[in-house]
Amino acid sequence: MRIATYNVEWFANLFDENSKLVADGAWSGRRDVTRAQQAEALGIVFTALNADAIMIIEAPDQSPSQSTVAALEDFAAAFDLRTNRAVMGFANDTQQEIALLYDPEVVSARHDPQGDETGKKGGVDAPRFDGVFRIDLDIDAHEDLVQFSKPPLELAMETRTGVAFRMIGAHLKSKAPHGARGRDAIMRLSIANRRKQLAQAIWLRARVQAHLDQGTPVIVLGDLNDGPGLDEYEGLFGRSSVEIVMGEGNGNPLFDPHAQRALGQRIPALPTTSRFFIKDEGRYLQALLDYIMVSQDLRQKRPVWRIWHPLDDPACWAVEELRDALLIASDHFPVTLDIDL
């Protein structure tokens, strides 16, 4: 089967208050792209992926005026996708949900959050992802309270042949230092935000470890927005969120070949999954942000990973319609995993 992760920039902007797809000439959230152009491009990309399950990062909003599940299923119907069933977990207030679009003829997916519910006081043993995690972030003998701005999506998955596994969709992101004035204040807030992101990674890894300890196959996928050499603060903490979630050094790590390549080279020629326009510089920046990490039992099945980057993948480049669609649809590119389950 084929499993994918795809961060779709401002997917929510393509739907009206009734969660219906709007493909008109108004601007989307994408730079210089209309809603019709983005919707058509996404239809082409999703059709080309032909995945059995797609973890969508920045999925349509879940709010009193919009339904994530209804919007995704309307999108699937508009383009006659076989991934026509959607599931989501805990909603957030960023208009960027995490949801799975899947083919119910191939696999079942059920939101199945683990861990204890917490009040404002939080918990220390990997509480439920909509709760509060207590952890000492700065080694001052005082526990900090950490929450996910985008709670990971925990799914109990089962193929039609009866193979069960866990899937966790994640979008970890260090907030920009909004409101800070002056270099020192910006640095302090940036470091504090990075600490919170690393705490979220520790929390996520603890949940992964619990499943591994039970012998359960695990797939963690999504946008970790962090990685080796990504910014100047990495040296302060020793490890990136990617390394923490993978569990490097603990004897039971997750595996992603692109992350492994980045971690294994001092001056790496990195694969990339995203392409952002830097307005002040008039150029594009590329980065490795999106991953599909698998447990060692799944790795033994010799899965095949692919980044659908139109400028790096010859097969994507060769099909002009797909090449253009990938560039129009989002500032991230899909990552797929082909595995025999």
ZADO-1210 file (C-alpha; in nm, 4 decimals, padded with zeros to 6 digits):
<atoms>
<atom x="00.0000" y="00.0000" z="00.0000" code="MET" pos="1"/>
<atom x="00.0992" y="00.3622" z="-00.0418" code="ARG" pos="2"/>
<atom x="00.0978" y="00.6041" z="00.2517" code="ILE" pos="3"/>
<atom x="00.1593" y="00.9762" z="00.2023" code="ALA" pos="4"/>
<atom x="00.2049" y="01.2950" z="00.3980" code="THR" pos="5"/>
<atom x="00.1271" y="01.6306" z="00.2397" code="TYR" pos="6"/>
<atom x="00.1297" y="01.9804" z="00.3875" code="ASN" pos="7"/>
<atom x="-00.1233" y="02.1802" z="00.1841" code="VAL" pos="8"/>
<atom x="-00.0726" y="02.5520" z="00.2319" code="GLU" pos="9"/>
<atom x="-00.3972" y="02.7216" z="00.3391" code="TRP" pos="10"/>
<atom x="-00.6240" y="02.4384" z="00.2315" code="PHE" pos="11"/>
<atom x="-00.8973" y="02.5969" z="00.4452" code="ALA" pos="12"/>
<atom x="-00.9221" y="02.8942" z="00.2087" code="ASN" pos="13"/>
<atom x="-01.0674" y="02.6731" z="-00.0635" code="LEU" pos="14"/>
<atom x="-01.3908" y="02.6000" z="00.1234" code="PHE" pos="15"/>
<atom x="-01.6987" y="02.8058" z="00.2079" code="ASP" pos="16"/>
<atom x="-01.8963" y="02.8193" z="00.5334" code="GLU" pos="17"/>
<atom x="-02.0774" y="02.4997" z="00.4279" code="ASN" pos="18"/>
<atom x="-01.7459" y="02.3153" z="00.3820" code="SER" pos="19"/>
<atom x="-01.7956" y="02.3076" z="00.0054" code="LYS" pos="20"/>
<atom x="-01.5066" y="02.3464" z="-00.2354" code="LEU" pos="21"/>
<atom x="-01.4898" y="02.6924" z="-00.3947" code="VAL" pos="22"/>
<atom x="-01.2896" y="02.6999" z="-00.7170" code="ALA" pos="23"/>
<atom x="-01.3246" y="03.0575" z="-00.8390" code="ASP" pos="24"/>
<atom x="-01.1035" y="03.3450" z="-00.9461" code="GLY" pos="25"/>
<atom x="-01.0541" y="03.4877" z="-00.5967" code="ALA" pos="26"/>
<atom x="-00.7077" y="03.4644" z="-00.4450" code="TRP" pos="27"/>
<atom x="-00.6229" y="03.1598" z="-00.2389" code="SER" pos="28"/>
<atom x="-00.3772" y="03.1715" z="00.0506" code="GLY" pos="29"/>
<atom x="-00.1009" y="03.0876" z="-00.1995" code="ARG" pos="30"/>
<atom x="00.1060" y="03.3703" z="-00.3437" code="ARG" pos="31"/>
<atom x="-00.0328" y="03.4767" z="-00.6853" code="ASP" pos="32"/>
<atom x="-00.2550" y="03.1672" z="-00.7085" code="VAL" pos="33"/>
<atom x="-00.6350" y="03.1728" z="-00.7391" code="THR" pos="34"/>
<atom x="-00.8608" y="02.9276" z="-00.5612" code="ARG" pos="35"/>
<atom x="-00.9484" y="02.7656" z="-00.8941" code="ALA" pos="36"/>
<atom x="-00.5824" y="02.7202" z="-00.9793" code="GLN" pos="37"/>
<atom x="-00.4920" y="02.5731" z="-00.6427" code="GLN" pos="38"/>
<atom x="-00.7957" y="02.3430" z="-00.6327" code="ALA" pos="39"/>
<atom x="-00.7256" y="02.2100" z="-00.9823" code="GLU" pos="40"/>
<atom x="-00.3571" y="02.1623" z="-00.9013" code="ALA" pos="41"/>
<atom x="-00.4403" y="01.9729" z="-00.5819" code="LEU" pos="42"/>
<atom x="-00.6804" y="01.7505" z="-00.7736" code="GLY" pos="43"/>
<atom x="-00.4022" y="01.6626" z="-01.0170" code="ILE" pos="44"/>
<atom x="-00.1529" y="01.5937" z="-00.7365" code="VAL" pos="45"/>
<atom x="-00.3869" y="01.3794" z="-00.5257" code="PHE" pos="46"/>
<atom x="-00.4882" y="01.1803" z="-00.8349" code="THR" pos="47"/>
<atom x="-00.1244" y="01.1249" z="-00.9344" code="ALA" pos="48"/>
<atom x="-00.0285" y="01.0163" z="-00.5812" code="LEU" pos="49"/>
<atom x="-00.2890" y="00.7404" z="-00.5922" code="ASN" pos="50"/>
<atom x="-00.2232" y="00.6777" z="-00.2238" code="ALA" pos="51"/>
<atom x="-00.4267" y="00.4548" z="00.0038" code="ASP" pos="52"/>
<atom x="-00.3948" y="00.6988" z="00.2949" code="ALA" pos="53"/>
<atom x="-00.2797" y="01.0616" z="00.2968" code="ILE" pos="54"/>
<atom x="-00.1936" y="01.2468" z="00.6176" code="MET" pos="55"/>
<atom x="-00.2878" y="01.6057" z="00.5436" code="ILE" pos="56"/>
<atom x="-00.1046" y="01.8733" z="00.7370" code="ILE" pos="57"/>
<atom x="-00.2779" y="02.2138" z="00.7374" code="GLU" pos="58"/>
<atom x="-00.6083" y="02.0464" z="00.6543" code="ALA" pos="59"/>
<atom x="-00.9272" y="02.2583" z="00.6298" code="PRO" pos="60"/>
<atom x="-01.0444" y="02.4283" z="00.9484" code="ASP" pos="61"/>
<atom x="-01.2630" y="02.2693" z="01.2148" code="GLN" pos="62"/>
<atom x="-01.4850" y="02.5408" z="01.3616" code="SER" pos="63"/>
<atom x="-01.8533" y="02.6311" z="01.4093" code="PRO" pos="64"/>
<atom x="-01.8586" y="02.7446" z="01.0454" code="SER" pos="65"/>
<atom x="-01.6467" y="02.4741" z="00.8826" code="GLN" pos="66"/>
<atom x="-01.5977" y="02.0985" z="00.9110" code="SER" pos="67"/>
<atom x="-01.2611" y="01.9418" z="00.8339" code="THR" pos="68"/>
<atom x="-01.4056" y="01.5995" z="00.7546" code="VAL" pos="69"/>
<atom x="-01.6897" y="01.7363" z="00.5401" code="ALA" pos="70"/>
<atom x="-01.4521" y="01.9640" z="00.3480" code="ALA" pos="71"/>
<atom x="-01.2030" y="01.6865" z="00.2706" code="LEU" pos="72"/>
<atom x="-01.4750" y="01.4444" z="00.1658" code="GLU" pos="73"/>
<atom x="-01.6270" y="01.7120" z="-00.0595" code="ASP" pos="74"/>
<atom x="-01.2833" y="01.7683" z="-00.2122" code="PHE" pos="75"/>
<atom x="-01.2444" y="01.3933" z="-00.2700" code="ALA" pos="76"/>
<atom x="-01.5845" y="01.3765" z="-00.4366" code="ALA" pos="77"/>
<atom x="-01.5053" y="01.6736" z="-00.6631" code="ALA" pos="78"/>
<atom x="-01.2035" y="01.4922" z="-00.8066" code="PHE" pos="79"/>
<atom x="-01.3406" y="01.1376" z="-00.7801" code="ASP" pos="80"/>
<atom x="-01.0648" y="01.0239" z="-00.5460" code="LEU" pos="81"/>
<atom x="-01.0760" y="00.6749" z="-00.3998" code="ARG" pos="82"/>
<atom x="-00.9426" y="00.8227" z="-00.0745" code="THR" pos="83"/>
<atom x="-01.2940" y="00.9436" z="-00.0018" code="ASN" pos="84"/>
<atom x="-01.3169" y="00.9005" z="00.3764" code="ARG" pos="85"/>
<atom x="-01.1677" y="01.1456" z="00.6256" code="ALA" pos="86"/>
<atom x="-01.0869" y="01.1313" z="00.9961" code="VAL" pos="87"/>
<atom x="-00.9422" y="01.3906" z="01.2316" code="MET" pos="88"/>
<atom x="-00.8564" y="01.4149" z="01.5981" code="GLY" pos="89"/>
<atom x="-00.8443" y="01.7109" z="01.8333" code="PHE" pos="90"/>
<atom x="-00.9191" y="02.0444" z="01.6677" code="ALA" pos="91"/>
<atom x="-00.6969" y="02.3472" z="01.7118" code="ASN" pos="92"/>
<atom x="-00.7409" y="02.7223" z="01.6724" code="ASP" pos="93"/>
<atom x="-00.4854" y="02.7809" z="01.3941" code="THR" pos="94"/>
<atom x="-00.7118" y="02.6979" z="01.0951" code="GLN" pos="95"/>
<atom x="-00.4559" y="02.4284" z="01.0160" code="GLN" pos="96"/>
<atom x="-00.5871" y="02.0906" z="01.1281" code="GLU" pos="97"/>
<atom x="-00.4300" y="01.7466" z="01.0967" code="ILE" pos="98"/>
<atom x="-00.6471" y="01.4893" z="00.9201" code="ALA" pos="99"/>
<atom x="-00.6248" y="01.1654" z="00.7259" code="LEU" pos="100"/>
<atom x="-00.7912" y="01.1050" z="00.3900" code="LEU" pos="101"/>
<atom x="-00.8049" y="00.7324" z="00.3131" code="TYR" pos="102"/>
<atom x="-00.9537" y="00.4587" z="00.0980" code="ASP" pos="103"/>
<atom x="-01.1991" y="00.2620" z="00.3164" code="PRO" pos="104"/>
<atom x="-01.1760" y="-00.0341" z="00.0769" code="GLU" pos="105"/>
<atom x="-00.8084" y="-00.0756" z="00.1648" code="VAL" pos="106"/>
<atom x="-00.7665" y="00.0360" z="00.5259" code="VAL" pos="107"/>
<atom x="-00.9687" y="00.1500" z="00.8278" code="SER" pos="108"/>
<atom x="-00.8679" y="00.4463" z="01.0430" code="ALA" pos="109"/>
<atom x="-00.9976" y="00.5396" z="01.3873" code="ARG" pos="110"/>
<atom x="-00.8992" y="00.8303" z="01.6118" code="HIS" pos="111"/>
<atom x="-00.7685" y="00.6537" z="01.9209" code="ASP" pos="112"/>
<atom x="-00.5923" y="00.8975" z="02.1563" code="PRO" pos="113"/>
<atom x="-00.3730" y="00.7462" z="02.4271" code="GLN" pos="114"/>
<atom x="-00.2600" y="00.8834" z="02.7624" code="GLY" pos="115"/>
<atom x="-00.4371" y="01.0375" z="03.0576" code="ASP" pos="116"/>
<atom x="-00.6575" y="01.3420" z="03.0317" code="GLU" pos="117"/>
<atom x="-00.5148" y="01.6328" z="03.2285" code="THR" pos="118"/>
<atom x="-00.6421" y="01.9498" z="03.3826" code="GLY" pos="119"/>
<atom x="-00.4436" y="02.2722" z="03.3878" code="LYS" pos="120"/>
<atom x="-00.1907" y="02.1137" z="03.6239" code="LYS" pos="121"/>
<atom x="-00.0872" y="01.8662" z="03.3554" code="GLY" pos="122"/>
<atom x="00.0831" y="01.5306" z="03.3736" code="GLY" pos="123"/>
<atom x="00.4378" y="01.3958" z="03.3383" code="VAL" pos="124"/>
<atom x="00.3810" y="01.0564" z="03.1749" code="ASP" pos="125"/>
<atom x="00.2993" y="01.1488" z="02.8130" code="ALA" pos="126"/>
<atom x="-00.0579" y="01.2645" z="02.8703" code="PRO" pos="127"/>
<atom x="-00.3217" y="01.2761" z="02.5984" code="ARG" pos="128"/>
<atom x="-00.2153" y="01.5135" z="02.3217" code="PHE" pos="129"/>
<atom x="-00.4916" y="01.7631" z="02.3975" code="ASP" pos="130"/>
<atom x="-00.3673" y="01.7917" z="02.7541" code="GLY" pos="131"/>
<atom x="-00.0776" y="01.9575" z="02.9349" code="VAL" pos="132"/>
<atom x="00.2704" y="01.8090" z="02.9714" code="PHE" pos="133"/>
<atom x="00.4859" y="01.8964" z="03.2735" code="ARG" pos="134"/>
<atom x="00.8576" y="01.9097" z="03.2023" code="ILE" pos="135"/>
<atom x="01.1560" y="02.1126" z="03.3212" code="ASP" pos="136"/>
<atom x="01.2613" y="02.2913" z="03.0022" code="LEU" pos="137"/>
<atom x="01.5530" y="02.4948" z="03.1317" code="ASP" pos="138"/>
<atom x="01.6895" y="02.2800" z="03.4173" code="ILE" pos="139"/>
<atom x="01.5861" y="02.5263" z="03.6871" code="ASP" pos="140"/>
<atom x="01.4150" y="02.2661" z="03.9116" code="ALA" pos="141"/>
<atom x="01.0817" y="02.4153" z="03.8066" code="HIS" pos="142"/>
<atom x="00.8425" y="02.2253" z="03.5817" code="GLU" pos="143"/>
<atom x="00.7033" y="02.4113" z="03.2823" code="ASP" pos="144"/>
<atom x="00.3589" y="02.3482" z="03.1352" code="LEU" pos="145"/>
<atom x="00.3619" y="02.2598" z="02.7659" code="VAL" pos="146"/>
<atom x="00.0707" y="02.2243" z="02.5234" code="GLN" pos="147"/>
<atom x="00.0441" y="02.1398" z="02.1550" code="PHE" pos="148"/>
<atom x="-00.0858" y="02.4233" z="01.9387" code="SER" pos="149"/>
<atom x="-00.1648" y="02.1452" z="01.6904" code="LYS" pos="150"/>
<atom x="-00.2275" y="01.8198" z="01.8820" code="PRO" pos="151"/>
<atom x="-00.0932" y="01.5177" z="01.6904" code="PRO" pos="152"/>
<atom x="-00.3476" y="01.2860" z="01.5315" code="LEU" pos="153"/>
<atom x="-00.3307" y="00.9349" z="01.6802" code="GLU" pos="154"/>
<atom x="-00.4881" y="00.6650" z="01.4690" code="LEU" pos="155"/>
<atom x="-00.5534" y="00.2946" z="01.5094" code="ALA" pos="156"/>
<atom x="-00.5105" y="00.1555" z="01.1567" code="MET" pos="157"/>
<atom x="-00.5986" y="-00.1838" z="01.0131" code="GLU" pos="158"/>
<atom x="-00.5616" y="-00.3120" z="00.6591" code="THR" pos="159"/>
<atom x="-00.8382" y="-00.5158" z="00.4998" code="ARG" pos="160"/>
<atom x="-00.6161" y="-00.8217" z="00.5498" code="THR" pos="161"/>
<atom x="-00.6154" y="-00.7633" z="00.9258" code="GLY" pos="162"/>
<atom x="-00.2725" y="-00.6036" z="00.9766" code="VAL" pos="163"/>
<atom x="-00.2934" y="-00.3512" z="01.2619" code="ALA" pos="164"/>
<atom x="-00.0547" y="-00.0629" z="01.3192" code="PHE" pos="165"/>
<atom x="-00.0461" y="00.2825" z="01.4741" code="ARG" pos="166"/>
<atom x="-00.0161" y="00.6040" z="01.2779" code="MET" pos="167"/>
<atom x="00.0594" y="00.9453" z="01.4291" code="ILE" pos="168"/>
<atom x="00.0320" y="01.2621" z="01.2216" code="GLY" pos="169"/>
<atom x="00.2270" y="01.5576" z="01.3593" code="ALA" pos="170"/>
<atom x="00.2952" y="01.9235" z="01.2860" code="HIS" pos="171"/>
<atom x="00.5596" y="02.0509" z="01.5256" code="LEU" pos="172"/>
<atom x="00.6463" y="02.4155" z="01.4853" code="LYS" pos="173"/>
<atom x="00.8473" y="02.6673" z="01.6839" code="SER" pos="174"/>
<atom x="00.6545" y="02.9926" z="01.6971" code="LYS" pos="175"/>
<atom x="00.8070" y="03.3075" z="01.5533" code="ALA" pos="176"/>
<atom x="00.9094" y="03.5662" z="01.8185" code="PRO" pos="177"/>
<atom x="00.5982" y="03.7806" z="01.7692" code="HIS" pos="178"/>
<atom x="00.5871" y="04.0878" z="01.9903" code="GLY" pos="179"/>
<atom x="00.9557" y="04.0839" z="02.0783" code="ALA" pos="180"/>
<atom x="01.1466" y="04.4084" z="02.0241" code="ARG" pos="181"/>
<atom x="01.5216" y="04.4282" z="01.9941" code="GLY" pos="182"/>
<atom x="01.7806" y="04.1620" z="01.9223" code="ARG" pos="183"/>
<atom x="01.8103" y="04.0293" z="02.2777" code="ASP" pos="184"/>
<atom x="01.4343" y="04.0025" z="02.3294" code="ALA" pos="185"/>
<atom x="01.3906" y="03.8272" z="01.9942" code="ILE" pos="186"/>
<atom x="01.6668" y="03.5820" z="02.0832" code="MET" pos="187"/>
<atom x="01.5203" y="03.5067" z="02.4277" code="ARG" pos="188"/>
<atom x="01.1730" y="03.4426" z="02.2879" code="LEU" pos="189"/>
<atom x="01.3073" y="03.2366" z="01.9980" code="SER" pos="190"/>
<atom x="01.5016" y="03.0155" z="02.2388" code="ILE" pos="191"/>
<atom x="01.1982" y="02.9779" z="02.4665" code="ALA" pos="192"/>
<atom x="00.9821" y="02.8775" z="02.1705" code="ASN" pos="193"/>
<atom x="01.2411" y="02.6270" z="02.0529" code="ARG" pos="194"/>
<atom x="01.2486" y="02.4735" z="02.4021" code="ARG" pos="195"/>
<atom x="00.8719" y="02.4259" z="02.3834" code="LYS" pos="196"/>
<atom x="00.9031" y="02.2576" z="02.0449" code="GLN" pos="197"/>
<atom x="01.1657" y="02.0182" z="02.1766" code="LEU" pos="198"/>
<atom x="00.9404" y="01.9422" z="02.4745" code="ALA" pos="199"/>
<atom x="00.6614" y="01.8551" z="02.2307" code="GLN" pos="200"/>
<atom x="00.9040" y="01.6253" z="02.0488" code="ALA" pos="201"/>
<atom x="00.9913" y="01.4541" z="02.3797" code="ILE" pos="202"/>
<atom x="00.6199" y="01.4126" z="02.4506" code="TRP" pos="203"/>
<atom x="00.5588" y="01.2642" z="02.1058" code="LEU" pos="204"/>
<atom x="00.8578" y="01.0319" z="02.1376" code="ARG" pos="205"/>
<atom x="00.7290" y="00.9043" z="02.4719" code="ALA" pos="206"/>
<atom x="00.4038" y="00.8025" z="02.3056" code="ARG" pos="207"/>
<atom x="00.5921" y="00.6324" z="02.0230" code="VAL" pos="208"/>
<atom x="00.8109" y="00.4485" z="02.2732" code="GLN" pos="209"/>
<atom x="00.5050" y="00.3182" z="02.4586" code="ALA" pos="210"/>
<atom x="00.3763" y="00.1599" z="02.1373" code="HIS" pos="211"/>
<atom x="00.7172" y="00.0171" z="02.0516" code="LEU" pos="212"/>
<atom x="00.7461" y="-00.1335" z="02.3984" code="ASP" pos="213"/>
<atom x="00.4184" y="-00.3168" z="02.3294" code="GLN" pos="214"/>
<atom x="00.5517" y="-00.4471" z="01.9990" code="GLY" pos="215"/>
<atom x="00.3126" y="-00.2367" z="01.7930" code="THR" pos="216"/>
<atom x="00.4251" y="-00.1192" z="01.4472" code="PRO" pos="217"/>
<atom x="00.4339" y="00.2627" z="01.4317" code="VAL" pos="218"/>
<atom x="00.4422" y="00.5229" z="01.1556" code="ILE" pos="219"/>
<atom x="00.5002" y="00.8889" z="01.2454" code="VAL" pos="220"/>
<atom x="00.4494" y="01.1278" z="00.9574" code="LEU" pos="221"/>
<atom x="00.4017" y="01.4954" z="00.8916" code="GLY" pos="222"/>
<atom x="00.5843" y="01.8270" z="00.9132" code="ASP" pos="223"/>
<atom x="00.8344" y="01.8486" z="01.1978" code="LEU" pos="224"/>
<atom x="00.9554" y="02.1931" z="01.0869" code="ASN" pos="225"/>
<atom x="01.2967" y="02.1223" z="01.2307" code="ASP" pos="226"/>
<atom x="01.6032" y="01.9241" z="01.1437" code="GLY" pos="227"/>
<atom x="01.9809" y="01.9115" z="01.1266" code="PRO" pos="228"/>
<atom x="02.1302" y="02.2506" z="01.0451" code="GLY" pos="229"/>
<atom x="01.7975" y="02.4251" z="00.9988" code="LEU" pos="230"/>
<atom x="01.8732" y="02.7279" z="01.2169" code="ASP" pos="231"/>
<atom x="02.1276" y="02.8898" z="01.4459" code="GLU" pos="232"/>
<atom x="01.9662" y="02.7689" z="01.7698" code="TYR" pos="233"/>
<atom x="02.0231" y="02.3986" z="01.7127" code="GLU" pos="234"/>
<atom x="02.3700" y="02.4117" z="01.8697" code="GLY" pos="235"/>
<atom x="02.2221" y="02.5311" z="02.1978" code="LEU" pos="236"/>
<atom x="02.0233" y="02.2123" z="02.2465" code="PHE" pos="237"/>
<atom x="02.2366" y="01.9398" z="02.0922" code="GLY" pos="238"/>
<atom x="01.9492" y="01.7624" z="01.9172" code="ARG" pos="239"/>
<atom x="01.6739" y="01.8605" z="01.6790" code="SER" pos="240"/>
<atom x="01.3077" y="01.7614" z="01.7092" code="SER" pos="241"/>
<atom x="01.3667" y="01.5130" z="01.4287" code="VAL" pos="242"/>
<atom x="01.6374" y="01.3314" z="01.6239" code="GLU" pos="243"/>
<atom x="01.4255" y="01.3248" z="01.9388" code="ILE" pos="244"/>
<atom x="01.1187" y="01.1799" z="01.7656" code="VAL" pos="245"/>
<atom x="01.3292" y="00.9238" z="01.5812" code="MET" pos="246"/>
<atom x="01.4801" y="00.8149" z="01.9126" code="GLY" pos="247"/>
<atom x="01.8411" y="00.8149" z="01.8015" code="GLU" pos="248"/>
<atom x="02.0619" y="00.6296" z="02.0490" code="GLY" pos="249"/>
<atom x="01.7929" y="00.4531" z="02.2500" code="ASN" pos="250"/>
<atom x="01.8144" y="00.1154" z="02.0746" code="GLY" pos="251"/>
<atom x="01.4687" y="00.1268" z="01.9170" code="ASN" pos="252"/>
<atom x="01.4725" y="00.4184" z="01.6739" code="PRO" pos="253"/>
<atom x="01.2314" y="00.5068" z="01.3977" code="LEU" pos="254"/>
<atom x="01.3735" y="00.5275" z="01.0479" code="PHE" pos="255"/>
<atom x="01.3386" y="00.7736" z="00.7618" code="ASP" pos="256"/>
<atom x="01.6075" y="00.7619" z="00.4906" code="PRO" pos="257"/>
<atom x="01.5975" y="01.1338" z="00.4225" code="HIS" pos="258"/>
<atom x="01.6407" y="01.2206" z="00.7900" code="ALA" pos="259"/>
<atom x="01.9145" y="00.9584" z="00.8196" code="GLN" pos="260"/>
<atom x="02.0987" y="01.1090" z="00.5266" code="ARG" pos="261"/>
<atom x="02.0765" y="01.4577" z="00.6769" code="ALA" pos="262"/>
<atom x="02.1990" y="01.3381" z="01.0158" code="LEU" pos="263"/>
<atom x="02.4825" y="01.1338" z="00.8710" code="GLY" pos="264"/>
<atom x="02.6620" y="01.4050" z="00.6752" code="GLN" pos="265"/>
<atom x="02.8604" y="01.6951" z="00.8132" code="ARG" pos="266"/>
<atom x="02.7990" y="01.9107" z="00.5052" code="ILE" pos="267"/>
<atom x="02.5066" y="01.7260" z="00.3500" code="PRO" pos="268"/>
<atom x="02.3519" y="01.7586" z="00.0056" code="ALA" pos="269"/>
<atom x="02.0040" y="01.7366" z="00.1492" code="LEU" pos="270"/>
<atom x="01.6863" y="01.6109" z="-00.0091" code="PRO" pos="271"/>
<atom x="01.4154" y="01.8765" z="00.0287" code="THR" pos="272"/>
<atom x="01.0375" y="01.8642" z="00.0718" code="THR" pos="273"/>
<atom x="00.9455" y="02.2342" z="00.0704" code="SER" pos="274"/>
<atom x="01.0131" y="02.5501" z="-00.1300" code="ARG" pos="275"/>
<atom x="00.9436" y="02.8959" z="00.0136" code="PHE" pos="276"/>
<atom x="00.9706" y="03.2326" z="-00.1585" code="PHE" pos="277"/>
<atom x="01.1806" y="03.4800" z="00.0414" code="ILE" pos="278"/>
<atom x="01.0375" y="03.8159" z="-00.0596" code="LYS" pos="279"/>
<atom x="01.3197" y="04.0299" z="00.0825" code="ASP" pos="280"/>
<atom x="01.5801" y="03.8310" z="-00.1095" code="GLU" pos="281"/>
<atom x="01.3767" y="03.7667" z="-00.4244" code="GLY" pos="282"/>
<atom x="01.4627" y="03.3970" z="-00.4218" code="ARG" pos="283"/>
<atom x="01.3427" y="03.0584" z="-00.3024" code="TYR" pos="284"/>
<atom x="01.4600" y="02.8668" z="00.0047" code="LEU" pos="285"/>
<atom x="01.4304" y="02.4889" z="00.0136" code="GLN" pos="286"/>
<atom x="01.4237" y="02.2728" z="00.3263" code="ALA" pos="287"/>
<atom x="01.3705" y="01.9166" z="00.4479" code="LEU" pos="288"/>
<atom x="01.0664" y="01.9411" z="00.6768" code="LEU" pos="289"/>
<atom x="00.8354" y="01.6496" z="00.5943" code="ASP" pos="290"/>
<atom x="00.8984" y="01.2923" z="00.7014" code="TYR" pos="291"/>
<atom x="00.7533" y="00.9431" z="00.7161" code="ILE" pos="292"/>
<atom x="00.9263" y="00.7588" z="01.0020" code="MET" pos="293"/>
<atom x="00.8691" y="00.3873" z="01.0531" code="VAL" pos="294"/>
<atom x="00.9457" y="00.1424" z="01.3309" code="SER" pos="295"/>
<atom x="01.2145" y="-00.1201" z="01.2723" code="GLN" pos="296"/>
<atom x="00.9645" y="-00.4024" z="01.2121" code="ASP" pos="297"/>
<atom x="00.8144" y="-00.2026" z="00.9249" code="LEU" pos="298"/>
<atom x="01.1595" y="-00.1103" z="00.7957" code="ARG" pos="299"/>
<atom x="01.2328" y="-00.4821" z="00.7583" code="GLN" pos="300"/>
<atom x="00.9607" y="-00.4951" z="00.4936" code="LYS" pos="301"/>
<atom x="01.1923" y="-00.2868" z="00.2722" code="ARG" pos="302"/>
<atom x="00.9573" y="00.0060" z="00.2066" code="PRO" pos="303"/>
<atom x="01.0333" y="00.2641" z="-00.0603" code="VAL" pos="304"/>
<atom x="01.0229" y="00.6374" z="00.0109" code="TRP" pos="305"/>
<atom x="00.9733" y="00.9119" z="-00.2487" code="ARG" pos="306"/>
<atom x="00.9662" y="01.2908" z="-00.2315" code="ILE" pos="307"/>
<atom x="00.7451" y="01.4268" z="-00.5092" code="TRP" pos="308"/>
<atom x="00.9647" y="01.7299" z="-00.5734" code="HIS" pos="309"/>
<atom x="00.9098" y="01.8420" z="-00.9342" code="PRO" pos="310"/>
<atom x="01.2577" y="01.9915" z="-00.9666" code="LEU" pos="311"/>
<atom x="01.4387" y="01.6910" z="-00.8156" code="ASP" pos="312"/>
<atom x="01.2308" y="01.3894" z="-00.9192" code="ASP" pos="313"/>
<atom x="01.2755" y="01.3076" z="-01.2907" code="PRO" pos="314"/>
<atom x="00.9390" y="01.1317" z="-01.3161" code="ALA" pos="315"/>
<atom x="00.7578" y="01.4379" z="-01.1791" code="CYS" pos="316"/>
<atom x="00.9567" y="01.6685" z="-01.4056" code="TRP" pos="317"/>
<atom x="00.8737" y="01.4616" z="-01.7139" code="ALA" pos="318"/>
<atom x="00.4984" y="01.5144" z="-01.6799" code="VAL" pos="319"/>
<atom x="00.4398" y="01.8842" z="-01.7409" code="GLU" pos="320"/>
<atom x="00.0881" y="01.8872" z="-01.5939" code="GLU" pos="321"/>
<atom x="00.2065" y="01.7230" z="-01.2704" code="LEU" pos="322"/>
<atom x="00.5217" y="01.9364" z="-01.2511" code="ARG" pos="323"/>
<atom x="00.3198" y="02.2583" z="-01.2719" code="ASP" pos="324"/>
<atom x="00.0516" y="02.1286" z="-01.0346" code="ALA" pos="325"/>
<atom x="00.3051" y="02.0442" z="-00.7646" code="LEU" pos="326"/>
<atom x="00.4458" y="02.3979" z="-00.7806" code="LEU" pos="327"/>
<atom x="00.1021" y="02.5604" z="-00.7706" code="ILE" pos="328"/>
<atom x="-00.0688" y="02.3404" z="-00.5121" code="ALA" pos="329"/>
<atom x="00.1464" y="02.4099" z="-00.2038" code="SER" pos="330"/>
<atom x="00.4813" y="02.5270" z="-00.0728" code="ASP" pos="331"/>
<atom x="00.5452" y="02.1678" z="00.0389" code="HIS" pos="332"/>
<atom x="00.5701" y="01.8554" z="-00.1741" code="PHE" pos="333"/>
<atom x="00.4188" y="01.5156" z="-00.0875" code="PRO" pos="334"/>
<atom x="00.6257" y="01.2345" z="00.0570" code="VAL" pos="335"/>
<atom x="00.5120" y="00.8776" z="-00.0063" code="THR" pos="336"/>
<atom x="00.5937" y="00.5374" z="00.1415" code="LEU" pos="337"/>
<atom x="00.5239" y="00.2184" z="-00.0533" code="ASP" pos="338"/>
<atom x="00.5118" y="-00.0819" z="00.1776" code="ILE" pos="339"/>
<atom x="00.3735" y="-00.4345" z="00.1682" code="ASP" pos="340"/>
<atom x="00.1281" y="-00.4622" z="00.4560" code="LEU" pos="341"/>
</atoms>
